[in-house]
Amino acid sequence: MACSAAAKIIHNPLLLSSSRSAEKSDSGCKILGPSSFLGSTSMSKKLVSVNKGVSRVSRRSANVVAVSSDVVKEKKLKSSSAASSLLITKEEGLVLYEDMVLGRFFEDMCAQMYYRGKMFGFVHLYNGQEAVSTGFIKFLKKEDCVVSTYRDHVHALSKGVPAREVMSELFGKTTGAAFTSKYKREVLKENCDEVTLAFFGDGTCNNGQFFECLNMAALWKLPIVFVVENNLWAIGMSHLRATSDPQIWKKGPAFGMPGVHVDGMDVLKVREVANEAIARARRGEGPTLVECETYRFRGHSLADPDELRDPAEKAHYATRDPITALKKYILENNLASEAELKAIEKKIDEVVEDAVEFADESPVPARSQLLENVFADPRGFGIGPDGKYRCEDPKFTEGTAQV
Amino acid sequence: MLKILRQKAGAARAVVLSSRNYSASAKQMTVREALNSALDEEMSADHRVFLMGEEVGEYQGAYKVTKGLLQKYGPERVVDTPITEAGFTGIGVGAAYYGLRPVVEFMTFNFAMQAIDHIINSAAKTNYMSSGNISVPVVFRGPNGAAAGVGAQHSQCYAAWYGAIPGLKVLSPYSSEDARGLLKAAIRDPDPVVFLENELLYGESFPVSEEVLDAGFSTPIGKAKAAEILAKDGIDAEVINLRSIRPLDRSTINASVRKTNRLVTVEEGFPQHGVGAEICASIVEDSLVISTLQSRGSLGQMSQCRMLLTLNEWLFRRL
């Protein structure tokens, strides 16, 4: 897999210190993806900027394919398959396709359920960003951890949480899975090569805590990969309006870890970067900051009218749909037939329908659930009027208030 | 749910207090409109007032409370911030030190925990620590408490937390009139004010009188209001709308309890160390007479001033 064209980093026009960055990037530049995949290699196209106060929004460079800082030693990127020029085998391709389709169909079903009143509160959908979740999480073992935000249904699905449990959780039924993963912060122990992936958005990257995490992770060489799902929008706040230097990957080297930018609409490119970053963490070399340029097709949540995003921008990214792109790659390279892909889609349809049925039929939690799992040691509820621990009373979880 | 007390014959007196204007021309106003109009009027009256927060400008407010204000006052006075509560709260408090009057919006008060060091240490304590040289006329506002199923981390009520801090004024409006009057008073106030709204009330409509609609209207801070009575099924109860958590209107509460000899407190915060607990403590200090001299006399006093269970509701059920 040769990188024929020299990559040119076209800097964001808003960047002030472009000369400094140019110097740094050129010396550390590494192309991490082939030029044969997907629309993002249409190098000459830049997004059209539109007026009315949202103009700055659209000026995102589509030319940066993958860049890494010079903190990472220049390594020849091994081809994933020495024998063929393809990036994936048929089996891998089908696994990736199925995972992304599951994510997409599940999210679409969530929207339907929300409009039918079966889900409530806020629902944040992941449509458009599937390549990031699939690209990274499919490399993980069962013991590895994923830490995410509210936009995490698909992270859970990619990691192997059954669709039934995710749907149940969203319906608020007793059969839902707990949605937190443990956050590992110890130094690598002997024979322990578990890795943590932390997923978060562009909005987070302006928060002080983000920088604190980068510092500590690099300082202690924690086995973590920071995955920034930069979809350009934090609710209605454009990344470019909120950030002094919008290129998030550059914040990694400031803390002594490699910062990588990758096209997040292209699952194969994401996989390349993910493979390297996760392997680094497993070897004990410390954290990596990966900025995935991606896009959410729907609003921030189902309650978001999504009026501020330019339709031209949405249309542009719709042409870069990661599922369509992978399908095209699979078919063009004869990895599988149209019929096999259709069979996968049908199977996923059934899985998602089944998940909804299961969730519908699951029981609503009893009122006593309010007092369960508040403490791991329920003696934390104290001593009751009879002098014994409250939790020892068998009727304790019914609560004291009469309603 | 609120448990209504049965009236004991002769023990309680019905007090009829009407706070609603029943004239046919009474205008209806939602709490959202009330807040929006209060901000608008205060911003036009005093050029030092400016808004800061996430999505307050171009998005027209995460809950549309600041709708239209960016268009009217421009981005210098309606500032969209990145997601950095600690950062922009610090900037707001600093601006208040130097004589501006910021209104800092938190998308919910749960997120204000990221900035609580600035609210308490930088804002509340500064007038005291500077011996009166630096007053901090900042308003922190946003939705507080439960919404419609948004989970444990987005549903907490912070009235008790902020209510404990000397140097802070803490307000909790209910109706549109409360919202308008108290927000105006808060913005004009020279001290830091924590203004606890509620997302579920934003869409609720209340009648407002002409007086309330006047641009000069404001409600004094620290006065509770007797709200309408519940005159159904033979129940007579004085309902007190506190409105102000700090300062707490202890005299109104105590006067009412002495009259009726009964008390129910209702809040959505956690019961221990809560606002209801503080109200009970206030009753004990100001109204409860414990006599140890005559055993019968003391029992009589105690039974007449029975304090009932503080009823608190956990309004969020799904995690």
HADDOCK unambig.tbl for C-alpha pairs under 7 A between the chains (distance, minus, plus):
assign (segid A and resid 120 and name CA) (segid B and resid 149 and name CA) 6.18 0.50 0.50
assign (segid A and resid 121 and name CA) (segid B and resid 148 and name CA) 5.57 0.50 0.50
assign (segid A and resid 121 and name CA) (segid B and resid 149 and name CA) 4.53 0.50 0.50
assign (segid A and resid 121 and name CA) (segid B and resid 150 and name CA) 4.60 0.50 0.50
assign (segid A and resid 122 and name CA) (segid B and resid 150 and name CA) 6.35 0.50 0.50
assign (segid A and resid 172 and name CA) (segid B and resid 318 and name CA) 6.00 0.50 0.50
assign (segid A and resid 203 and name CA) (segid B and resid 82 and name CA) 6.92 0.50 0.50
assign (segid A and resid 203 and name CA) (segid B and resid 83 and name CA) 5.93 0.50 0.50
assign (segid A and resid 204 and name CA) (segid B and resid 83 and name CA) 6.59 0.50 0.50
assign (segid A and resid 206 and name CA) (segid B and resid 82 and name CA) 6.55 0.50 0.50
assign (segid A and resid 206 and name CA) (segid B and resid 83 and name CA) 6.35 0.50 0.50
assign (segid A and resid 206 and name CA) (segid B and resid 84 and name CA) 6.50 0.50 0.50
assign (segid A and resid 207 and name CA) (segid B and resid 83 and name CA) 6.09 0.50 0.50
assign (segid A and resid 207 and name CA) (segid B and resid 84 and name CA) 4.92 0.50 0.50
assign (segid A and resid 236 and name CA) (segid B and resid 55 and name CA) 6.43 0.50 0.50
assign (segid A and resid 236 and name CA) (segid B and resid 59 and name CA) 5.69 0.50 0.50
assign (segid A and resid 237 and name CA) (segid B and resid 55 and name CA) 6.51 0.50 0.50
assign (segid A and resid 242 and name CA) (segid B and resid 81 and name CA) 6.65 0.50 0.50
assign (segid A and resid 242 and name CA) (segid B and resid 82 and name CA) 4.93 0.50 0.50
assign (segid A and resid 403 and name CA) (segid B and resid 1 and name CA) 6.16 0.50 0.50
